C-alpha cells in the first residue's frame, strides 16, 4: 500500500511541474496600430491564423461613448489564439492617455495570446506560431512588442 506521504509528494511534484508547463505553454505579445489599421488588425490576425490551418473568427462591440472593442479568436487542435484591444482602467495618466471616466479599450494597442490547452503537448508549436505571427505582423507594418505601453497615442486622440 502506498503511504499518504508518497501520494502527497507525487501530487506536489505533478502539480508543480504542470504549473511551470502552463507558463511555457502560453505566450503573449502586444501590437501598436495606426488609426488606419485599427479596424483591420483583428482581420489580419485571423487571416494569418487561417494560413496556418486555424479556424478563426473576428468580432467587435461598440459601446455608448463611441469606442469599439475588437476581438479575434482562432483554434486548431489543442492550440488557441486570442486577441483584442488592451483594456485601460480609465485611471492612466490623462496627459498621456486622455481623460476617461471609465474603463475602455485602447483603440491603438492590441494583445495576441497563443496558448496550448494541454501543458507540455504543444509548447514548441506555441513558440513557433508566436514567432511566425510576430514576424508576419511586422511585415504588414505593425509595431510588434513584447511588453505593453501605458496606452497608445490613439487613446488620447479618442478622448478628445
N, C-alpha and C positions, 0 to 999 in steps of 0.2 A: 504494500500500500504506500502511496506517495504521501509524504508529510505535507502539512499545510504550509510550512516554511518553504518547501520546494515549489509548491504551486504558486505561492506569492512571489518568489524570486523569478520564476519563469514568466509570470504575467507582468511583473515590473519591467523585466528586460524587453519583452514583446512590445508593451505599450510605449516604452522609451524609444525603442528603435522605430516604431511606427510614427511617433510624433516627429522624429527627425526626418523621416522619409517624406512625411506630408509637406514639410517646408521645402524640401528639394523637389517635390512634385508640383509646386506652384511657382509661377513666375509672373511678374507684373512689370509693365513699363508705362511711360507717360508720353503723350504726344501733344505738342502745341500746334494749333491750326490757325490759318489765316481766316479772316472773315469770309472770304470767297469759298473756302473749303469746309466751313462748319457743317453744312448740310450734307456734304459729300463723304465725310470721313468714315462714318459707320458703313456706308455702302462700299467704300474701298476695302475696309477690313473684311466685310462679308465676301466680296469678290475674291480677295486673296485667299480666304479660307476655302472657298469653293474650288479654287485652282489646285488645292492640295487634298481635295476629297471630302471636305466637311459639308454638312447640311447647315445652312445659315439663314438667319432672319434678322431684319432690322426693324426698328420701331421708333416712334417719337411721341412725346406727350407735351402739349403746350399747357402752360398754367396761367393763371389770372393776370400776372404782371407783365405778360408778353414774352417771357422766356420759353425756351424749349429744351427738354431733356431728350437726348438722342441715345439709343442703345443698339447693340449688336450682340447676337448670341449664335454660337456655332458649336456643333458636336460631331465627333467622329469616333466611334468605338467608345473607349473609356477616357477620351480627352475632350475637354470643354474649353471654348474660348468665349470670353465675355468682355464687353467693353461699353463705355459710355462716358458722358461728361463727368469730370471730377466734381464732387459736391463741395460747395463752400458753405460755411456756417452763417455768413452774414455779419460776423464779428471780425473779419480780416481788416487790416489797415485800410481805412477809407481813402487815404491819399494814393494808395497803390491800386486798390481793387474797386473803388467806388463805394457809395453809400447804399447799403441794403438793410432792410428791417427784418429780414427772414432768411433762412437757408435757401439756396438756389444752385442750379447747375452752372458751372463755369462754361460760358459759351465757346471759349477758345482752348480749353485743356481737357484732354480725354485720357482715360486709362485703358489698357488692354491687359487682361489677365488670362493666362493659359494654365490649365490645371489638369492633372491626371486624377481621375476619380478613384483610382486604386493605387495606393502608395507602392513604390518600387517598380511597378509594372512598366510604366512609361516615362520614367524620369528623363532618359536620354531623348526620347521623342519630344517631350515638352520643351527641352532645351533647344533642340533643332528647329522646332516650329517658332519659338520665340526669336531666335537668331534670324530666321527667314523673314518673319513678319517685320521685324525692326529694319532689316535691310530693304525690303520691298517698299515699306512706307517712307523710308528716307529717299529712295529712288523716285517716289512720287512727289517729293518736295516737302514732306512733313518734317518737323523738328522733333526727333525722337530722343527721349531722355530716360535715364534710369530712375530719376527721382522727380517728384512733382515740384512745381514752384508754388508760391503762395497763391497766385492767381494769374491768369493770362491778361495781357493788355486789353483783350476784348471785354473782360469783366467790367473794367472801369468805363469803357465806352458804352456798354449796355446799360449801365446805371444812370447815365446822363439823360 
